[in-house]
Amino acid sequence: MTEVKEFKENLKEKIFSEDEDFQYTSSEEENLEKDYFGEEEEESESEEGVWEDSESGEDSLRDKHKTVPAWINDKKPKKVLEIKKKKLIYRFDRYQFKTNFNIKILKKIEKFVVVVDTMNNVYLLQEKKVIKSFKIERFRVDDVVGFNNKIYLINGKCGFLKEIDEDLEIDNVEKKITRNMRKGYSFGNEEVHDESGLDNPFLYILGDTTVVLNKNLNCLSEFHDKFLSLEKFNNKIVALSSSGDVLLLSQDLKLEKKLVFDEGSSFTDLYSSENHLVINSLNSILFLDSNFRIVKDVLHLKNPVKNIVHLHDHFFCFSSAKGGLKILDKNLNFNNTFPKKKIRLPEISKIVKDSEGIYLSSHRDLHYLKIEYKN
């Protein structure tokens, strides 16, 4: 009986032991911080029983209890929870680029990362190297947008654009668009029909009014409301109005539906992923599904979230505070595995993602947080 008892205790210990905690590895490369690993668990059930050998060395005892373990009381083995672990792997590369003045605009346009500083110097980066820079005089750059294989610089005061063509030459666009332009949007390669029946990509400019332009920069439609933000979601243009209403529009800005929320007056911006529309506010974040119903409401944030990106099935939400990062997984649950004590994020002003990670600007510096998602 003593041997049976020892066998049972050893077997229980092997089956129910926890084998992995948070872990990280290090790298010795110059100017790079370490690689750190945070784990996220996905659970599934298996109908199969589990058997692991005892270390007793008693073959007869092992054979006996392998087939009919008395301590199971002759019942069918219970379902065993299988744990499949995926790892978010972080690598933080500091000081990819440094400007002479604070960074005010950071965008990813086609193959370029576009950086604009407070003195309206424009830098085009490719593979983390400056390919070309422009010193813009007597033209305040309020936003940058990619459209029709060109990069457009928006000036809200004068109502005109500048364009950088495929040869990286800059020129003026001799068309007045709208007053007090603030933002520009172009949603990928989506195409719609204008009244002539021709397929054209659309460029949206937010100012005192919101205008939609075709590839020749001719105005096709105008919406007489001041929008704070636009987003493309579920084949709709979603607009956040200055009054806090969320409007669903056709791609040529025809109003289809208005969504009204109690906290609308505090809304600041819109974001989206394939499955969720995200509405950011001063102290909360709303997540809506494809039917525009609220499925998650993150309330009472200590620091207001300034920037949100979706990457590797996760939402990365950044505040302007040092280390101000919250991560939500694909089920919109908080993932607390980011190693904040090992990777100390600075105060973040702007972010933009590519396929492998996130560019972060802090004052005059541009950093890169590489993120991998592995089994």
TORGUKE-456535 format. One record per residue (C-alpha): residue number from 1; chain; x negated, y negated, z. Coordinates in pm, whole numbers, padded with zeros to 5 digits. Each point is the difference from the previous one (the first is absolute). Layout:
N
tiza n NUM chain A c1 X c2 Y c3 Z .
...
REM end
This chain:
375
tiza n 1 chain A c1 00000 c2 00000 c3 00000 .
tiza n 2 chain A c1 -00289 c2 -00237 c3 00067 .
tiza n 3 chain A c1 -00122 c2 00043 c3 -00357 .
tiza n 4 chain A c1 00349 c2 -00063 c3 -00140 .
tiza n 5 chain A c1 00030 c2 -00319 c3 00206 .
tiza n 6 chain A c1 -00338 c2 -00126 c3 -00122 .
tiza n 7 chain A c1 00096 c2 00081 c3 -00357 .
tiza n 8 chain A c1 00327 c2 -00193 c3 00030 .
tiza n 9 chain A c1 -00168 c2 -00308 c3 00146 .
tiza n 10 chain A c1 -00269 c2 -00002 c3 -00270 .
tiza n 11 chain A c1 00261 c2 00038 c3 -00272 .
tiza n 12 chain A c1 00216 c2 -00284 c3 00133 .
tiza n 13 chain A c1 -00301 c2 -00227 c3 00028 .
tiza n 14 chain A c1 -00096 c2 00060 c3 -00364 .
tiza n 15 chain A c1 00351 c2 -00050 c3 -00136 .
tiza n 16 chain A c1 00097 c2 -00312 c3 00191 .
tiza n 17 chain A c1 -00332 c2 -00188 c3 00027 .
tiza n 18 chain A c1 -00025 c2 -00344 c3 -00160 .
tiza n 19 chain A c1 -00295 c2 00003 c3 -00231 .
tiza n 20 chain A c1 -00036 c2 -00353 c3 -00141 .
tiza n 21 chain A c1 -00010 c2 -00347 c3 00146 .
tiza n 22 chain A c1 -00068 c2 -00335 c3 -00165 .
tiza n 23 chain A c1 -00336 c2 00014 c3 -00171 .
tiza n 24 chain A c1 -00229 c2 -00209 c3 -00213 .
tiza n 25 chain A c1 -00330 c2 00032 c3 -00181 .
tiza n 26 chain A c1 -00269 c2 -00256 c3 -00063 .
tiza n 27 chain A c1 -00187 c2 -00136 c3 -00299 .
tiza n 28 chain A c1 -00344 c2 -00158 c3 -00009 .
tiza n 29 chain A c1 00048 c2 -00209 c3 -00317 .
tiza n 30 chain A c1 -00111 c2 -00361 c3 00013 .
tiza n 31 chain A c1 00267 c2 -00262 c3 00078 .
tiza n 32 chain A c1 00270 c2 00268 c3 00032 .
tiza n 33 chain A c1 00177 c2 00089 c3 00319 .
tiza n 34 chain A c1 00076 c2 00361 c3 00087 .
tiza n 35 chain A c1 00264 c2 00230 c3 -00150 .
tiza n 36 chain A c1 00272 c2 00073 c3 00247 .
tiza n 37 chain A c1 00273 c2 00256 c3 -00006 .
tiza n 38 chain A c1 00351 c2 -00025 c3 00138 .
tiza n 39 chain A c1 00231 c2 00295 c3 -00025 .
tiza n 40 chain A c1 00366 c2 00018 c3 -00085 .
tiza n 41 chain A c1 00196 c2 00319 c3 00046 .
tiza n 42 chain A c1 00260 c2 00157 c3 -00227 .
tiza n 43 chain A c1 00204 c2 00282 c3 00149 .
tiza n 44 chain A c1 00157 c2 00301 c3 -00169 .
tiza n 45 chain A c1 00136 c2 00327 c3 00131 .
tiza n 46 chain A c1 -00116 c2 00347 c3 -00101 .
tiza n 47 chain A c1 00196 c2 00321 c3 00047 .
tiza n 48 chain A c1 -00318 c2 00201 c3 00046 .
tiza n 49 chain A c1 -00132 c2 00108 c3 00336 .
tiza n 50 chain A c1 -00354 c2 -00071 c3 00113 .
tiza n 51 chain A c1 -00263 c2 00243 c3 00107 .
tiza n 52 chain A c1 -00351 c2 -00080 c3 00110 .
tiza n 53 chain A c1 -00246 c2 00257 c3 00131 .
tiza n 54 chain A c1 -00084 c2 00011 c3 00367 .
tiza n 55 chain A c1 -00366 c2 -00014 c3 00097 .
tiza n 56 chain A c1 00032 c2 00297 c3 00239 .
tiza n 57 chain A c1 -00158 c2 00247 c3 -00241 .
tiza n 58 chain A c1 00249 c2 00269 c3 00102 .
tiza n 59 chain A c1 00118 c2 00145 c3 -00332 .
tiza n 60 chain A c1 00267 c2 00218 c3 00150 .
tiza n 61 chain A c1 00136 c2 -00288 c3 00206 .
tiza n 62 chain A c1 -00001 c2 -00226 c3 -00307 .
tiza n 63 chain A c1 00183 c2 00258 c3 -00215 .
tiza n 64 chain A c1 00260 c2 00058 c3 00266 .
tiza n 65 chain A c1 00088 c2 -00363 c3 00052 .
tiza n 66 chain A c1 -00029 c2 -00097 c3 -00367 .
tiza n 67 chain A c1 00304 c2 00209 c3 -00091 .
tiza n 68 chain A c1 00218 c2 -00013 c3 00311 .
tiza n 69 chain A c1 -00112 c2 -00274 c3 00239 .
tiza n 70 chain A c1 00179 c2 00073 c3 00326 .
tiza n 71 chain A c1 -00007 c2 -00365 c3 00111 .
tiza n 72 chain A c1 00219 c2 -00097 c3 -00299 .
tiza n 73 chain A c1 00274 c2 00223 c3 00148 .
tiza n 74 chain A c1 00051 c2 00186 c3 -00327 .
tiza n 75 chain A c1 00160 c2 -00305 c3 -00158 .
tiza n 76 chain A c1 -00066 c2 -00121 c3 -00354 .
tiza n 77 chain A c1 -00299 c2 -00240 c3 00000 .
tiza n 78 chain A c1 00111 c2 -00363 c3 00017 .
tiza n 79 chain A c1 -00056 c2 -00250 c3 -00278 .
tiza n 80 chain A c1 -00341 c2 -00157 c3 00023 .
tiza n 81 chain A c1 -00051 c2 -00370 c3 -00067 .
tiza n 82 chain A c1 -00268 c2 -00051 c3 -00264 .
tiza n 83 chain A c1 -00188 c2 -00330 c3 00009 .
tiza n 84 chain A c1 -00130 c2 -00137 c3 -00328 .
tiza n 85 chain A c1 -00225 c2 -00297 c3 00064 .
tiza n 86 chain A c1 -00079 c2 -00283 c3 -00237 .
tiza n 87 chain A c1 -00263 c2 -00260 c3 00066 .
tiza n 88 chain A c1 -00007 c2 -00368 c3 -00074 .
tiza n 89 chain A c1 -00367 c2 -00072 c3 -00056 .
tiza n 90 chain A c1 -00113 c2 -00361 c3 00044 .
tiza n 91 chain A c1 -00317 c2 -00167 c3 -00118 .
tiza n 92 chain A c1 -00041 c2 -00373 c3 00067 .
tiza n 93 chain A c1 -00245 c2 -00187 c3 -00222 .
tiza n 94 chain A c1 -00069 c2 -00345 c3 00139 .
tiza n 95 chain A c1 -00096 c2 -00308 c3 -00202 .
tiza n 96 chain A c1 00064 c2 00118 c3 -00355 .
tiza n 97 chain A c1 -00002 c2 -00363 c3 -00108 .
tiza n 98 chain A c1 -00034 c2 -00342 c3 00162 .
tiza n 99 chain A c1 00127 c2 -00332 c3 -00130 .
tiza n 100 chain A c1 -00119 c2 -00349 c3 00093 .
tiza n 101 chain A c1 00349 c2 -00094 c3 00119 .
tiza n 102 chain A c1 00288 c2 00188 c3 00160 .
tiza n 103 chain A c1 00191 c2 00243 c3 -00219 .
tiza n 104 chain A c1 00360 c2 -00107 c3 -00063 .
tiza n 105 chain A c1 00110 c2 00240 c3 -00278 .
tiza n 106 chain A c1 -00085 c2 00368 c3 -00050 .
tiza n 107 chain A c1 00157 c2 00200 c3 -00284 .
tiza n 108 chain A c1 -00061 c2 00324 c3 -00191 .
tiza n 109 chain A c1 00068 c2 -00059 c3 -00370 .
tiza n 110 chain A c1 -00073 c2 00286 c3 -00237 .
tiza n 111 chain A c1 -00371 c2 00083 c3 00041 .
tiza n 112 chain A c1 -00083 c2 -00317 c3 00194 .
tiza n 113 chain A c1 00018 c2 -00107 c3 00360 .
tiza n 114 chain A c1 00072 c2 -00374 c3 -00017 .
tiza n 115 chain A c1 -00119 c2 -00224 c3 00283 .
tiza n 116 chain A c1 00082 c2 -00371 c3 00031 .
tiza n 117 chain A c1 -00149 c2 -00218 c3 00274 .
tiza n 118 chain A c1 00133 c2 -00322 c3 00150 .
tiza n 119 chain A c1 -00207 c2 -00210 c3 -00242 .
tiza n 120 chain A c1 00175 c2 00174 c3 -00295 .
tiza n 121 chain A c1 -00302 c2 00202 c3 -00107 .
tiza n 122 chain A c1 00119 c2 00317 c3 -00173 .
tiza n 123 chain A c1 -00204 c2 00322 c3 00011 .
tiza n 124 chain A c1 00066 c2 00314 c3 -00206 .
tiza n 125 chain A c1 -00143 c2 00313 c3 00163 .
tiza n 126 chain A c1 -00035 c2 00341 c3 -00157 .
tiza n 127 chain A c1 -00141 c2 00298 c3 00188 .
tiza n 128 chain A c1 -00072 c2 -00240 c3 00287 .
tiza n 129 chain A c1 -00222 c2 -00225 c3 -00213 .
tiza n 130 chain A c1 00074 c2 -00350 c3 -00131 .
tiza n 131 chain A c1 00051 c2 00021 c3 -00376 .
tiza n 132 chain A c1 00090 c2 -00364 c3 -00051 .
tiza n 133 chain A c1 00086 c2 -00309 c3 00202 .
tiza n 134 chain A c1 00176 c2 -00326 c3 -00084 .
tiza n 135 chain A c1 -00020 c2 -00337 c3 00172 .
tiza n 136 chain A c1 00344 c2 -00151 c3 -00048 .
tiza n 137 chain A c1 00007 c2 -00380 c3 00022 .
tiza n 138 chain A c1 00305 c2 -00224 c3 00034 .
tiza n 139 chain A c1 00222 c2 00308 c3 00011 .
tiza n 140 chain A c1 00111 c2 00152 c3 00330 .
tiza n 141 chain A c1 00048 c2 00377 c3 -00031 .
tiza n 142 chain A c1 00311 c2 00098 c3 00196 .
tiza n 143 chain A c1 00031 c2 00356 c3 -00130 .
tiza n 144 chain A c1 -00143 c2 00245 c3 -00252 .
tiza n 145 chain A c1 00198 c2 00253 c3 -00204 .
tiza n 146 chain A c1 -00086 c2 00251 c3 -00273 .
tiza n 147 chain A c1 00226 c2 00008 c3 -00304 .
tiza n 148 chain A c1 -00028 c2 00111 c3 -00363 .
tiza n 149 chain A c1 -00372 c2 00086 c3 00034 .
tiza n 150 chain A c1 -00082 c2 -00343 c3 00138 .
tiza n 151 chain A c1 -00055 c2 -00153 c3 00342 .
tiza n 152 chain A c1 00208 c2 -00310 c3 00071 .
tiza n 153 chain A c1 -00089 c2 -00265 c3 00256 .
tiza n 154 chain A c1 00302 c2 -00182 c3 00144 .
tiza n 155 chain A c1 -00002 c2 -00363 c3 00110 .
tiza n 156 chain A c1 00309 c2 -00107 c3 00190 .
tiza n 157 chain A c1 -00060 c2 -00374 c3 -00008 .
tiza n 158 chain A c1 -00031 c2 -00053 c3 -00374 .
tiza n 159 chain A c1 00226 c2 00287 c3 -00111 .
tiza n 160 chain A c1 -00254 c2 00134 c3 -00253 .
tiza n 161 chain A c1 -00199 c2 00321 c3 -00036 .
tiza n 162 chain A c1 -00355 c2 00089 c3 -00095 .
tiza n 163 chain A c1 -00077 c2 00334 c3 -00161 .
tiza n 164 chain A c1 -00306 c2 00225 c3 -00003 .
tiza n 165 chain A c1 00005 c2 00216 c3 -00311 .
tiza n 166 chain A c1 -00147 c2 00344 c3 -00069 .
tiza n 167 chain A c1 -00335 c2 -00157 c3 -00093 .
tiza n 168 chain A c1 -00004 c2 -00171 c3 00342 .
tiza n 169 chain A c1 00036 c2 -00344 c3 -00152 .
tiza n 170 chain A c1 00219 c2 -00252 c3 00179 .
tiza n 171 chain A c1 00243 c2 -00240 c3 -00166 .
tiza n 172 chain A c1 00299 c2 -00221 c3 00079 .
tiza n 173 chain A c1 00357 c2 00106 c3 -00073 .
tiza n 174 chain A c1 00172 c2 -00305 c3 -00146 .
tiza n 175 chain A c1 00344 c2 00083 c3 00133 .
tiza n 176 chain A c1 00167 c2 -00139 c3 00308 .
tiza n 177 chain A c1 00168 c2 00291 c3 00178 .
tiza n 178 chain A c1 00187 c2 -00127 c3 00307 .
tiza n 179 chain A c1 -00059 c2 -00239 c3 00288 .
tiza n 180 chain A c1 -00190 c2 00097 c3 00315 .
tiza n 181 chain A c1 -00106 c2 00344 c3 -00121 .
tiza n 182 chain A c1 -00120 c2 00220 c3 00287 .
tiza n 183 chain A c1 -00015 c2 00363 c3 -00107 .
tiza n 184 chain A c1 -00010 c2 00217 c3 -00310 .
tiza n 185 chain A c1 00110 c2 00361 c3 -00045 .
tiza n 186 chain A c1 -00034 c2 00256 c3 -00276 .
tiza n 187 chain A c1 00117 c2 00351 c3 00074 .
tiza n 188 chain A c1 -00234 c2 00229 c3 -00189 .
tiza n 189 chain A c1 00090 c2 00105 c3 -00351 .
tiza n 190 chain A c1 00376 c2 -00013 c3 00046 .
tiza n 191 chain A c1 00178 c2 -00119 c3 -00311 .
tiza n 192 chain A c1 00352 c2 -00133 c3 -00051 .
tiza n 193 chain A c1 00201 c2 -00135 c3 -00292 .
tiza n 194 chain A c1 00039 c2 -00371 c3 -00053 .
tiza n 195 chain A c1 00289 c2 -00146 c3 -00199 .
tiza n 196 chain A c1 -00181 c2 00059 c3 -00329 .
tiza n 197 chain A c1 -00012 c2 00373 c3 00070 .
tiza n 198 chain A c1 -00379 c2 00010 c3 00018 .
tiza n 199 chain A c1 -00186 c2 00172 c3 00281 .
tiza n 200 chain A c1 -00200 c2 -00244 c3 00209 .
tiza n 201 chain A c1 -00176 c2 00020 c3 00335 .
tiza n 202 chain A c1 00118 c2 -00267 c3 00243 .
tiza n 203 chain A c1 -00189 c2 -00253 c3 00209 .
tiza n 204 chain A c1 00180 c2 -00148 c3 00301 .
tiza n 205 chain A c1 -00101 c2 -00340 c3 00140 .
tiza n 206 chain A c1 00131 c2 -00123 c3 00336 .
tiza n 207 chain A c1 00035 c2 -00374 c3 00049 .
tiza n 208 chain A c1 00289 c2 -00236 c3 00069 .
tiza n 209 chain A c1 00182 c2 00239 c3 -00233 .
tiza n 210 chain A c1 -00097 c2 00353 c3 -00103 .
tiza n 211 chain A c1 -00069 c2 00052 c3 -00370 .
tiza n 212 chain A c1 -00059 c2 00312 c3 -00205 .
tiza n 213 chain A c1 -00237 c2 -00030 c3 -00298 .
tiza n 214 chain A c1 -00068 c2 00227 c3 -00295 .
tiza n 215 chain A c1 -00346 c2 00084 c3 -00133 .
tiza n 216 chain A c1 -00010 c2 -00332 c3 -00190 .
tiza n 217 chain A c1 00076 c2 -00182 c3 00327 .
tiza n 218 chain A c1 00339 c2 -00113 c3 -00127 .
tiza n 219 chain A c1 00266 c2 -00032 c3 00269 .
tiza n 220 chain A c1 00267 c2 00268 c3 -00041 .
tiza n 221 chain A c1 00196 c2 -00058 c3 00316 .
tiza n 222 chain A c1 00002 c2 -00221 c3 00308 .
tiza n 223 chain A c1 00145 c2 00057 c3 00347 .
tiza n 224 chain A c1 00078 c2 -00316 c3 00193 .
tiza n 225 chain A c1 -00109 c2 00109 c3 00344 .
tiza n 226 chain A c1 -00329 c2 -00025 c3 00184 .
tiza n 227 chain A c1 -00135 c2 00349 c3 00058 .
tiza n 228 chain A c1 -00266 c2 00089 c3 00256 .
tiza n 229 chain A c1 -00091 c2 00336 c3 -00150 .
tiza n 230 chain A c1 00083 c2 00244 c3 -00280 .
tiza n 231 chain A c1 -00041 c2 00376 c3 -00017 .
tiza n 232 chain A c1 00088 c2 00275 c3 -00249 .
tiza n 233 chain A c1 00187 c2 00290 c3 00161 .
tiza n 234 chain A c1 00234 c2 00269 c3 -00132 .
tiza n 235 chain A c1 00013 c2 -00169 c3 -00345 .
tiza n 236 chain A c1 00117 c2 -00325 c3 00155 .
tiza n 237 chain A c1 -00168 c2 -00333 c3 00058 .
tiza n 238 chain A c1 00038 c2 -00070 c3 00372 .
tiza n 239 chain A c1 -00026 c2 -00363 c3 00107 .
tiza n 240 chain A c1 -00033 c2 -00151 c3 00346 .
tiza n 241 chain A c1 00172 c2 -00339 c3 00000 .
tiza n 242 chain A c1 -00102 c2 -00295 c3 00215 .
tiza n 243 chain A c1 00320 c2 00049 c3 00202 .
tiza n 244 chain A c1 -00100 c2 00357 c3 00090 .
tiza n 245 chain A c1 00237 c2 00182 c3 -00235 .
tiza n 246 chain A c1 -00128 c2 00300 c3 -00196 .
tiza n 247 chain A c1 00127 c2 -00012 c3 -00358 .
tiza n 248 chain A c1 00011 c2 00286 c3 -00249 .
tiza n 249 chain A c1 -00054 c2 -00131 c3 -00352 .
tiza n 250 chain A c1 -00024 c2 00141 c3 -00347 .
tiza n 251 chain A c1 -00339 c2 -00032 c3 -00163 .
tiza n 252 chain A c1 00116 c2 -00318 c3 -00175 .
tiza n 253 chain A c1 00114 c2 -00149 c3 00336 .
tiza n 254 chain A c1 00375 c2 00063 c3 -00015 .
tiza n 255 chain A c1 00138 c2 00036 c3 00353 .
tiza n 256 chain A c1 00143 c2 00345 c3 00070 .
tiza n 257 chain A c1 00029 c2 00018 c3 00379 .
tiza n 258 chain A c1 -00083 c2 -00192 c3 00316 .
tiza n 259 chain A c1 -00122 c2 00174 c3 00317 .
tiza n 260 chain A c1 00053 c2 -00196 c3 00320 .
tiza n 261 chain A c1 -00182 c2 00082 c3 00325 .
tiza n 262 chain A c1 00042 c2 -00153 c3 00345 .
tiza n 263 chain A c1 -00373 c2 -00069 c3 00029 .
tiza n 264 chain A c1 -00029 c2 -00138 c3 -00355 .
tiza n 265 chain A c1 -00112 c2 -00345 c3 00111 .
tiza n 266 chain A c1 -00328 c2 00148 c3 00126 .
tiza n 267 chain A c1 -00082 c2 00200 c3 -00316 .
tiza n 268 chain A c1 -00336 c2 -00088 c3 -00153 .
tiza n 269 chain A c1 -00087 c2 00245 c3 -00280 .
tiza n 270 chain A c1 00090 c2 00312 c3 -00199 .
tiza n 271 chain A c1 -00200 c2 00313 c3 -00078 .
tiza n 272 chain A c1 00088 c2 00335 c3 -00154 .
tiza n 273 chain A c1 -00109 c2 00358 c3 -00053 .
tiza n 274 chain A c1 00158 c2 00263 c3 -00221 .
tiza n 275 chain A c1 00257 c2 00088 c3 00268 .
tiza n 276 chain A c1 00032 c2 -00307 c3 00221 .
tiza n 277 chain A c1 00061 c2 -00372 c3 -00018 .
tiza n 278 chain A c1 -00173 c2 -00178 c3 00287 .
tiza n 279 chain A c1 00120 c2 -00333 c3 00142 .
tiza n 280 chain A c1 -00248 c2 -00172 c3 00226 .
tiza n 281 chain A c1 00103 c2 -00256 c3 00261 .
tiza n 282 chain A c1 -00162 c2 -00197 c3 00279 .
tiza n 283 chain A c1 00034 c2 00277 c3 00259 .
tiza n 284 chain A c1 00133 c2 00310 c3 -00175 .
tiza n 285 chain A c1 -00016 c2 00211 c3 -00316 .
tiza n 286 chain A c1 00304 c2 00151 c3 -00175 .
tiza n 287 chain A c1 -00028 c2 00308 c3 -00221 .
tiza n 288 chain A c1 00281 c2 00059 c3 -00252 .
tiza n 289 chain A c1 00064 c2 00311 c3 -00210 .
tiza n 290 chain A c1 00090 c2 00014 c3 -00369 .
tiza n 291 chain A c1 00363 c2 -00078 c3 00089 .
tiza n 292 chain A c1 -00118 c2 -00315 c3 00181 .
tiza n 293 chain A c1 00100 c2 00136 c3 00340 .
tiza n 294 chain A c1 -00219 c2 -00059 c3 00305 .
tiza n 295 chain A c1 -00176 c2 00323 c3 00098 .
tiza n 296 chain A c1 -00258 c2 -00145 c3 00239 .
tiza n 297 chain A c1 -00026 c2 -00321 c3 00199 .
tiza n 298 chain A c1 -00333 c2 -00071 c3 00169 .
tiza n 299 chain A c1 00081 c2 -00258 c3 00267 .
tiza n 300 chain A c1 -00180 c2 -00223 c3 00250 .
tiza n 301 chain A c1 -00340 c2 -00012 c3 -00167 .
tiza n 302 chain A c1 -00261 c2 -00161 c3 00221 .
tiza n 303 chain A c1 -00171 c2 -00163 c3 -00297 .
tiza n 304 chain A c1 00192 c2 -00088 c3 -00319 .
tiza n 305 chain A c1 -00094 c2 00218 c3 -00296 .
tiza n 306 chain A c1 -00149 c2 -00208 c3 -00283 .
tiza n 307 chain A c1 -00081 c2 00264 c3 -00262 .
tiza n 308 chain A c1 00132 c2 00347 c3 -00084 .
tiza n 309 chain A c1 -00123 c2 00254 c3 -00256 .
tiza n 310 chain A c1 00109 c2 00355 c3 -00079 .
tiza n 311 chain A c1 -00278 c2 00252 c3 -00065 .
tiza n 312 chain A c1 -00024 c2 00381 c3 00032 .
tiza n 313 chain A c1 00362 c2 00031 c3 00124 .
tiza n 314 chain A c1 -00070 c2 -00246 c3 00283 .
tiza n 315 chain A c1 00088 c2 -00363 c3 00068 .
tiza n 316 chain A c1 -00294 c2 -00207 c3 00127 .
tiza n 317 chain A c1 00126 c2 -00311 c3 00181 .
tiza n 318 chain A c1 -00254 c2 -00271 c3 00085 .
tiza n 319 chain A c1 00040 c2 -00294 c3 00234 .
tiza n 320 chain A c1 -00244 c2 -00290 c3 00015 .
tiza n 321 chain A c1 -00132 c2 00106 c3 00343 .
tiza n 322 chain A c1 -00330 c2 00185 c3 00032 .
tiza n 323 chain A c1 00062 c2 00372 c3 -00041 .
tiza n 324 chain A c1 00361 c2 -00078 c3 -00086 .
tiza n 325 chain A c1 00097 c2 00314 c3 -00192 .
tiza n 326 chain A c1 00306 c2 00222 c3 00034 .
tiza n 327 chain A c1 00045 c2 00311 c3 -00215 .
tiza n 328 chain A c1 00327 c2 00179 c3 -00079 .
tiza n 329 chain A c1 00004 c2 00344 c3 -00161 .
tiza n 330 chain A c1 00232 c2 00122 c3 -00275 .
tiza n 331 chain A c1 00272 c2 00066 c3 00260 .
tiza n 332 chain A c1 -00040 c2 -00359 c3 00126 .
tiza n 333 chain A c1 -00143 c2 00117 c3 00331 .
tiza n 334 chain A c1 -00299 c2 -00178 c3 00149 .
tiza n 335 chain A c1 -00335 c2 00162 c3 -00074 .
tiza n 336 chain A c1 -00240 c2 -00101 c3 00277 .
tiza n 337 chain A c1 -00310 c2 00178 c3 -00126 .
tiza n 338 chain A c1 -00188 c2 -00304 c3 -00133 .
tiza n 339 chain A c1 -00328 c2 -00018 c3 00200 .
tiza n 340 chain A c1 00024 c2 -00362 c3 00113 .
tiza n 341 chain A c1 -00285 c2 00037 c3 00248 .
tiza n 342 chain A c1 -00235 c2 00121 c3 -00273 .
tiza n 343 chain A c1 00118 c2 -00214 c3 -00293 .
tiza n 344 chain A c1 00054 c2 -00351 c3 00128 .
tiza n 345 chain A c1 00205 c2 -00187 c3 -00254 .
tiza n 346 chain A c1 -00046 c2 -00378 c3 -00010 .
tiza n 347 chain A c1 00278 c2 -00256 c3 -00027 .
tiza n 348 chain A c1 00166 c2 00074 c3 -00334 .
tiza n 349 chain A c1 00153 c2 -00269 c3 -00222 .
tiza n 350 chain A c1 00064 c2 00178 c3 -00333 .
tiza n 351 chain A c1 00003 c2 00361 c3 -00117 .
tiza n 352 chain A c1 00038 c2 00182 c3 -00328 .
tiza n 353 chain A c1 -00023 c2 00371 c3 -00080 .
tiza n 354 chain A c1 -00147 c2 00210 c3 -00275 .
tiza n 355 chain A c1 00031 c2 00376 c3 -00047 .
tiza n 356 chain A c1 -00261 c2 00083 c3 00265 .
tiza n 357 chain A c1 00039 c2 -00258 c3 00273 .
tiza n 358 chain A c1 00070 c2 -00356 c3 00106 .
tiza n 359 chain A c1 -00194 c2 -00325 c3 -00055 .
tiza n 360 chain A c1 00016 c2 -00228 c3 00304 .
tiza n 361 chain A c1 -00089 c2 -00368 c3 00014 .
tiza n 362 chain A c1 -00110 c2 -00171 c3 00320 .
tiza n 363 chain A c1 -00099 c2 -00367 c3 -00022 .
tiza n 364 chain A c1 -00277 c2 00002 c3 -00267 .
tiza n 365 chain A c1 -00061 c2 00375 c3 00001 .
tiza n 366 chain A c1 00146 c2 00282 c3 -00206 .
tiza n 367 chain A c1 -00005 c2 00350 c3 00151 .
tiza n 368 chain A c1 00118 c2 00340 c3 -00125 .
tiza n 369 chain A c1 00177 c2 00273 c3 00198 .
tiza n 370 chain A c1 -00022 c2 00326 c3 -00192 .
tiza n 371 chain A c1 00274 c2 00248 c3 00092 .
tiza n 372 chain A c1 00021 c2 00366 c3 -00102 .
tiza n 373 chain A c1 00280 c2 00243 c3 00080 .
tiza n 374 chain A c1 -00124 c2 00359 c3 00009 .
tiza n 375 chain A c1 00129 c2 00339 c3 00104 .
REM end
